Amino acid sequence: MKRILLILIMLVAAGVLVATASENKSKKSDSNSLPRFVSLRSDKVYARFGPGVKYPIEWVYSQKSAPVEVISEYEDWRRIRDWQGSESWIKAQMLNNKRFVKVIAAGENNLYAKDSYKSKIIARVEDEVIGEIKKCPAENGFCLVQFAQYQGWMPRQSLFGVYPDEIID
């Protein structure tokens, strides 16, 4: 009995060590892993309480390219979490793997010419504006983002649609 208990404790400890080690590594973006960020394919996307048309509509998203996080999958349905933390189900065909971000820091946000707060400010971007993510290197906390005709660097923590340690080339 003691031997079985000891083996179980060792297995749990090994699992915790493996999980901790994999969490500490920088995460490379992967279009098939869970969780992952995707974007809305259309200006009108119905989000439901469950994975099927028999479930009532919970939300109607009306912002094409808005980033959402896929947290679960069931057949051709995806359970998503939006930038406000709401969770619902969306038909997979209404999602796009192209990466976008939404500015979540309140008010006007600086868009920098380089990946540094000391760099020249090239534009100011309001909160809730959506931009296309170009890259997020591992070296610092900035991502290169395209907002209409402006492309520049924005602090990662101001954006929903990219993980804190994710690398996007």
Summary of the structure (lengths in Angstrom):
residues: 169
radius of gyration: 19.3
end to end distance: 51.8
largest distance: 68.3
contacts: 464
relative contact order: 0.16
helix: 17%
strand: 44%
